[in-house]
Amino acid sequence: MTQMLSALQGIITPEMEKVAREEGRDPEFIRAGVAKGTIVIPANKNHTNLSPVGFGAGLRTKVNANIGTSKGMESEEVHIEKLKVLLEAGSDAVMDLSTGGNLDHLRRTIIANSPVPVGTVPIYQAAVEAREQHGNIVAMTADELFDVIERHARDGVDFITVHCGVTLQTVKRLKEQGRVTDIVSRGGSFLTGWMLHHGLENPLYEQFDRLLDICLEYDVTLSLGDGLRPGCLADATDRAQVQELLILGELVDRSRSRGVQAMVEGPGHVPLDQVAVNVKLQKSLCRGAPFYVLGPLVTDVAPGYDHISAAIGGAVAAMAGADFLCYVTPAEHLGLPTPEDVREGVMAARLAAHAGDVAKQIPGARQWDDDISRARKNLDWEKQIELALDPELARRRHRERNPEGPGKQCSMCGEYCAIRLVEEFLNKR
């Protein structure tokens, strides 16, 4: 029984009850959302230390952090350190995108040490193994790809990104459209190369029922990937992207009909004025499926500051209805992130998610802001720091700039603190 099949039968699972407690919602609200497909709870039956998390309509906007090794570029120890950092920073999920080292061992280690949902992109490993065994990525067979997918599911992966909408038809439309950056998705590029080499349809699309069978057995949530996501502002919301989204909407219907949970991934690089449009389009074409966006980044000129560009787009996307934000780190477009980059990326994405939640009036979101505002009014520095998005950073900065202790004012205004002065003036009247 998957979470969705249980919900359709009117059963409230322990996972639904836990999500309801965390979200301040009635368990029936969660069950109804899972049954309808507007809420997903990625919870592989083999992920035994999982603390379930819900993604979708009416819930707090969640944040994902990507980590992963590249061949010869990073040790397992650094990989695990990044997991610890992202968990401490408050990420709601983690994706292991490794392409270097012992991939099976790395994935199992992440799952064993992660209480939050774990996602992967199985075609990465399938491509690595194809190159090792056959000397070329395009020599990969459909059976080899599905074998890797089942391996990930069996190990306990909670959600998998699968680029099922990259079809011969969408690639044809891409070529006719013309783009500045063509395809920036690694999974999308692997499948495009495979299809063009063999002249065959994408096996993930052609054998979609086979994929659903695996998901049913282990209760894996599908994250229908946007292999044709725009890699620059010039390519945003073009015909190739929308063509893929149309296909993903149809696959959402097919997933739900089998009792498999599905969410849909979105762009990418999007001009600020198109962010809300992209979210509304996805929600319409995919019948309210939870929407998982990479940023989106609202400008192409910010290497080193792409986490800020992504936070701007993420806040607008969350306000418009996006449910799940994939973080972007300061190292985006430059190289593998350091543990500190990971922390900064998570905090920026959490900030964007919370701003969106306040705008969407998610239960409890505004309360957090009101509580810290009252602490500021009372000049209660310890409470302010406790309630900060990043208490560790807030405490460190405050101590550095106020070496004599918190007192009743900070070093910015000193004796001319507006709050303290107004309080004195009002109390004299």
matplotlib code that plots the C-alpha trace (Angstrom):
import matplotlib.pyplot as plt

x = [0.0, 1.4, 0.6, -1.8, -3.6, -4.1, -5.5, -7.8, -9.2, -9.8, -6.8, -4.8, -1.3, 1.2, 3.1, 0.0, -0.5, 3.0, 2.8, -0.5, 1.2, 4.1, 1.9, -0.7, -3.3, -6.1, -5.0, -8.1, -6.8, -3.5, -5.3, -7.6, -4.6, -2.7, -5.7, -6.2, -2.5, -2.0, 0.1, 2.8, 4.6, 7.8, 8.3, 10.0, 9.1, 12.8, 13.9, 13.6, 14.9, 12.7, 10.8, 8.1, 7.7, 4.7, 5.0, 2.0, -1.0, -1.7, 1.6, 4.7, 7.0, 9.8, 13.5, 15.8, 19.6, 21.6, 24.9, 27.1, 30.5, 32.3, 35.0, 38.2, 36.8, 35.5, 35.9, 33.1, 34.0, 33.3, 30.1, 28.8, 29.9, 27.7, 24.8, 25.3, 25.5, 22.3, 20.4, 21.7, 20.7, 17.1, 16.8, 13.6, 15.1, 18.4, 19.2, 22.4, 23.6, 26.9, 28.7, 32.1, 33.2, 31.3, 27.8, 25.8, 27.8, 27.5, 23.7, 23.2, 25.3, 23.2, 20.0, 21.2, 22.2, 19.3, 16.0, 14.7, 13.4, 16.2, 16.0, 18.3, 18.5, 19.1, 20.1, 23.3, 24.5, 23.2, 25.2, 28.4, 28.0, 27.4, 30.6, 32.5, 31.1, 30.6, 32.8, 29.9, 26.8, 24.6, 25.4, 23.2, 20.3, 16.8, 17.1, 20.3, 18.5, 15.6, 17.9, 19.6, 16.1, 15.1, 18.4, 17.7, 14.2, 15.2, 17.9, 15.2, 15.3, 12.1, 11.8, 13.5, 13.9, 13.0, 13.1, 10.1, 9.0, 12.1, 10.7, 11.5, 8.7, 10.0, 13.6, 12.3, 10.5, 13.7, 15.6, 13.0, 12.7, 16.4, 17.9, 20.9, 21.9, 20.1, 19.8, 21.5, 20.0, 22.5, 19.7, 18.0, 21.2, 21.9, 18.5, 18.6, 21.9, 20.6, 17.4, 19.2, 21.9, 19.4, 16.5, 14.3, 11.8, 12.8, 12.5, 11.3, 8.3, 7.8, 7.9, 6.3, 4.2, 7.4, 8.5, 5.2, 5.5, 8.8, 7.3, 4.3, 6.5, 8.6, 6.3, 8.7, 7.4, 8.1, 9.6, 8.9, 12.0, 12.2, 15.0, 14.3, 14.3, 15.7, 19.3, 19.2, 16.6, 16.4, 15.2, 12.5, 8.9, 9.6, 7.8, 10.1, 9.7, 5.9, 5.8, 7.6, 5.2, 2.2, 3.6, 4.4, 0.8, -0.4, 2.0, 0.8, -2.7, -1.3, 0.7, -2.4, -4.5, -2.0, -1.8, 1.7, 2.6, 4.0, 5.3, 6.6, 9.9, 10.2, 12.7, 15.5, 16.4, 13.2, 12.8, 11.1, 8.0, 7.5, 8.0, 4.4, 3.2, 5.3, 3.9, 0.3, 0.9, 2.3, -0.5, -3.1, -1.6, -0.6, -3.9, -2.4, 0.5, 3.2, 5.6, 9.4, 11.5, 15.2, 15.4, 14.3, 17.2, 15.9, 19.2, 22.1, 24.8, 25.3, 28.0, 29.0, 25.7, 23.4, 21.9, 20.5, 19.2, 17.5, 16.1, 14.4, 12.8, 12.0, 10.1, 7.9, 7.5, 6.4, 4.0, 2.5, 2.0, 5.3, 5.6, 9.2, 12.3, 15.6, 18.4, 21.1, 24.5, 27.0, 29.1, 26.4, 27.9, 31.4, 32.1, 31.2, 29.9, 31.8, 30.0, 29.8, 28.3, 25.7, 24.8, 24.4, 22.3, 19.9, 19.5, 18.7, 16.2, 14.6, 14.3, 12.6, 10.2, 9.2, 8.5, 6.3, 4.5, 3.7, 2.2, 0.2, -1.0, 0.2, -0.8, 1.9, 4.1, 3.3, 3.4, 7.1, 7.6, 5.3, 7.1, 10.5, 9.1, 7.8, 11.3, 12.7, 10.2, 11.3, 15.0, 15.2, 18.3, 18.4, 14.9, 15.6, 18.6, 16.7, 13.9, 16.3, 16.4, 20.0, 20.6, 24.2, 25.1, 22.9, 24.6, 28.1, 27.5, 25.9, 28.7, 31.4, 29.8, 28.7, 31.7, 30.4, 27.3, 23.8, 22.7, 19.6, 20.8, 23.1, 26.1, 24.2, 22.3, 23.9, 22.3, 20.1, 18.2, 14.8, 12.9, 14.5, 14.0, 10.4, 9.7, 11.3, 9.3, 6.0, 6.6, 7.2, 3.8]
y = [0.0, 3.4, 6.6, 7.5, 4.1, 4.3, 7.9, 6.8, 4.1, 6.6, 5.4, 8.0, 6.6, 7.3, 9.4, 11.5, 12.0, 13.1, 15.6, 17.0, 17.6, 19.4, 21.5, 22.3, 20.7, 18.2, 14.7, 14.5, 17.6, 15.8, 12.5, 14.3, 16.2, 12.9, 11.2, 14.1, 14.3, 17.9, 16.7, 14.1, 12.4, 10.8, 7.8, 4.7, 1.7, 0.9, 4.3, 3.1, 6.2, 8.7, 11.5, 12.1, 15.5, 16.7, 18.8, 20.5, 22.7, 24.3, 23.2, 25.1, 25.6, 23.1, 23.4, 20.8, 20.7, 19.0, 17.4, 15.0, 13.9, 14.2, 11.9, 12.6, 15.9, 15.1, 12.6, 10.6, 12.4, 15.9, 14.5, 13.3, 16.6, 18.5, 16.2, 17.2, 20.9, 20.9, 19.1, 21.5, 24.4, 23.1, 21.6, 19.6, 17.1, 16.1, 14.9, 12.8, 13.7, 11.9, 10.8, 9.9, 7.2, 4.1, 5.4, 2.5, 2.9, 6.7, 6.6, 4.0, 6.0, 9.1, 7.2, 5.6, 9.1, 11.1, 11.6, 13.8, 12.5, 11.5, 12.0, 10.9, 11.1, 7.4, 8.2, 9.8, 6.4, 4.6, 6.9, 6.5, 2.7, 2.7, 4.6, 2.3, -0.9, 0.1, 3.1, 5.4, 6.8, 6.2, 2.4, 2.2, -0.1, 0.5, -2.6, -1.2, 2.1, 0.4, -1.8, 1.3, 2.8, -0.4, -0.4, 3.1, 2.2, -0.9, 1.0, 3.4, 6.5, 8.4, 10.3, 10.1, 12.6, 11.0, 13.0, 11.3, 14.3, 14.5, 12.7, 12.7, 15.2, 17.6, 17.4, 18.1, 21.2, 22.2, 22.1, 24.0, 26.6, 27.3, 28.2, 30.1, 27.4, 24.4, 21.7, 22.4, 19.4, 16.5, 13.9, 15.6, 15.7, 12.0, 11.0, 13.4, 11.9, 8.4, 9.0, 10.7, 8.0, 5.1, 6.8, 5.4, 6.9, 7.8, 4.5, 6.4, 7.6, 4.6, 2.2, 4.5, 1.7, -0.2, 2.8, 2.9, -0.8, 0.0, 3.0, 0.9, -1.8, 0.5, 3.6, 5.9, 9.4, 10.4, 13.8, 14.4, 16.2, 19.2, 18.0, 21.0, 23.6, 27.0, 27.5, 31.3, 34.0, 34.0, 30.4, 30.8, 29.7, 28.7, 26.1, 23.2, 23.8, 24.1, 21.0, 19.0, 20.3, 19.2, 15.7, 15.8, 16.8, 13.7, 11.5, 13.0, 11.6, 8.2, 8.1, 9.0, 6.4, 3.8, 5.2, 6.6, 10.0, 12.5, 16.0, 18.1, 19.9, 23.4, 25.9, 27.1, 30.6, 32.8, 36.5, 37.9, 38.9, 35.3, 33.4, 33.5, 32.7, 29.6, 28.4, 29.1, 27.3, 24.2, 24.1, 24.3, 21.7, 19.3, 19.4, 20.9, 18.5, 19.8, 22.0, 21.7, 24.6, 25.2, 28.7, 30.0, 32.3, 35.7, 36.9, 35.3, 37.7, 36.6, 33.9, 33.9, 35.4, 33.0, 31.9, 35.5, 35.5, 32.2, 33.4, 36.3, 34.0, 31.4, 33.9, 34.9, 31.3, 30.3, 33.2, 32.1, 28.5, 26.6, 24.0, 22.9, 25.0, 23.5, 25.6, 27.2, 27.9, 30.7, 28.1, 27.6, 27.8, 27.8, 24.4, 22.0, 23.8, 23.8, 22.9, 26.7, 27.2, 24.5, 26.3, 29.7, 28.0, 26.4, 29.6, 31.7, 29.1, 28.9, 32.7, 32.6, 29.8, 31.7, 34.9, 33.0, 31.3, 34.7, 35.9, 32.6, 32.9, 29.4, 28.7, 29.8, 31.6, 35.2, 34.2, 33.7, 37.3, 38.8, 37.0, 38.3, 41.8, 41.8, 40.7, 43.7, 46.0, 44.7, 44.9, 41.3, 40.3, 36.7, 36.1, 37.9, 35.6, 32.5, 33.4, 34.3, 32.3, 31.5, 31.9, 30.9, 33.7, 36.3, 35.5, 35.6, 39.0, 40.5, 39.5, 40.7, 44.2, 44.5, 43.3, 44.8, 42.7, 43.1, 46.0, 47.8, 48.9, 47.7, 49.4, 50.5, 53.3, 53.2, 55.8, 57.0, 53.7, 54.7, 52.0, 52.9, 56.6, 56.4, 54.2, 56.8, 59.6, 57.7, 56.7, 60.4, 61.5]
z = [0.0, -1.0, 0.8, -2.1, -2.2, 1.6, 1.3, -1.5, 0.8, 3.5, 5.7, 7.6, 7.9, 10.6, 8.1, 7.4, 11.1, 11.6, 8.7, 10.1, 13.5, 12.0, 9.8, 12.3, 10.1, 10.6, 9.6, 7.3, 5.4, 4.7, 3.7, 1.3, -0.3, -0.7, -2.2, -4.7, -5.5, -4.4, -1.5, -1.6, 1.3, -0.1, 2.2, 0.8, 2.9, 3.1, 4.5, 8.1, 9.9, 7.9, 9.6, 7.0, 5.3, 3.3, 0.1, -1.5, -1.3, 2.0, 3.6, 4.4, 1.4, 1.7, 0.8, -0.8, -0.8, -3.5, -2.7, -4.8, -5.7, -9.0, -10.2, -8.4, -7.0, -3.6, -0.7, 1.0, 4.2, 2.7, 1.2, 4.6, 6.2, 3.7, 4.7, 8.4, 7.5, 5.4, 8.2, 10.8, 8.5, 8.4, 4.9, 4.5, 2.0, 0.3, -3.1, -3.8, -7.3, -7.1, -10.3, -8.7, -6.3, -5.1, -6.0, -4.3, -1.1, -1.1, -1.6, 1.1, 3.5, 2.8, 3.4, 6.6, 8.0, 6.7, 8.7, 5.9, 2.5, 0.1, -3.7, -6.5, -10.3, -11.3, -14.9, -13.5, -12.2, -15.3, -17.5, -15.3, -15.5, -19.2, -19.8, -17.5, -19.1, -22.7, -23.1, -24.1, -22.4, -25.4, -25.2, -22.1, -22.5, -21.3, -19.0, -17.5, -16.8, -15.1, -13.1, -11.6, -10.9, -9.0, -7.1, -5.9, -4.9, -3.1, -1.1, 0.3, -2.0, -1.3, -4.6, -7.9, -10.7, -14.0, -17.3, -18.9, -20.8, -23.0, -26.0, -29.7, -30.2, -27.6, -28.9, -32.4, -31.1, -29.3, -32.5, -34.4, -31.6, -31.3, -28.0, -26.5, -24.1, -25.6, -22.8, -19.4, -17.6, -17.4, -17.4, -20.3, -22.3, -21.6, -22.9, -25.8, -26.9, -26.5, -28.5, -31.4, -31.5, -31.6, -33.3, -30.5, -28.1, -24.5, -22.6, -19.4, -21.5, -23.6, -20.6, -18.1, -16.7, -15.8, -13.9, -12.0, -11.1, -9.3, -7.5, -6.4, -4.9, -2.7, -2.5, -4.3, -5.3, -8.9, -9.4, -13.0, -14.2, -16.5, -18.9, -21.1, -18.4, -19.5, -18.7, -19.3, -19.4, -23.2, -23.2, -20.5, -21.2, -24.8, -26.8, -25.9, -22.2, -22.5, -24.7, -22.1, -19.4, -21.4, -21.4, -17.7, -17.0, -18.7, -16.8, -13.5, -14.5, -15.3, -12.0, -9.9, -11.7, -10.4, -6.9, -7.3, -5.9, -8.3, -8.3, -11.2, -11.5, -13.0, -14.2, -14.1, -15.2, -15.5, -15.8, -12.7, -14.5, -15.8, -12.5, -11.4, -14.9, -14.9, -11.6, -12.6, -16.0, -14.2, -11.7, -14.5, -16.8, -14.0, -12.1, -9.0, -8.6, -6.1, -8.0, -7.3, -8.7, -9.1, -7.7, -10.2, -10.9, -12.1, -13.7, -15.5, -14.3, -10.7, -10.4, -6.8, -5.8, -7.5, -4.2, -3.9, -7.5, -6.7, -3.4, -5.2, -7.7, -5.1, -3.0, -6.0, -7.0, -3.5, -3.3, -6.6, -5.4, -5.8, -3.0, -3.0, -3.6, -4.6, -3.2, -5.2, -3.6, -4.2, -6.2, -8.8, -12.4, -10.8, -9.2, -6.4, -3.3, 0.0, 3.2, 3.9, 0.4, 1.3, 4.5, 2.7, 0.0, 2.5, 4.4, 1.3, 0.1, 3.6, 3.6, 0.2, 1.3, 4.4, 2.6, 0.2, 3.1, 4.7, 1.4, 1.1, 4.7, 5.6, 9.2, 11.7, 9.1, 10.1, 13.8, 13.6, 12.3, 14.9, 17.7, 16.7, 16.2, 19.8, 21.0, 19.1, 20.7, 24.1, 23.2, 24.1, 22.3, 23.3, 22.1, 18.8, 18.2, 19.3, 16.7, 13.9, 10.7, 11.4, 15.2, 14.9, 12.5, 14.3, 17.7, 16.2, 14.4, 17.5, 19.7, 17.3, 17.0, 20.7, 22.7, 25.9, 25.9, 24.7, 26.9, 25.9, 22.4, 19.6, 18.1, 15.0, 16.8, 20.3, 22.6, 19.7, 19.5, 18.1, 20.0, 23.4, 22.8, 21.8, 24.8, 27.1, 25.5, 25.7, 29.4, 30.3, 29.1]

ax = plt.figure().add_subplot(projection="3d")
ax.plot(x, y, z, "-o")
ax.set_aspect("equal")
plt.show()
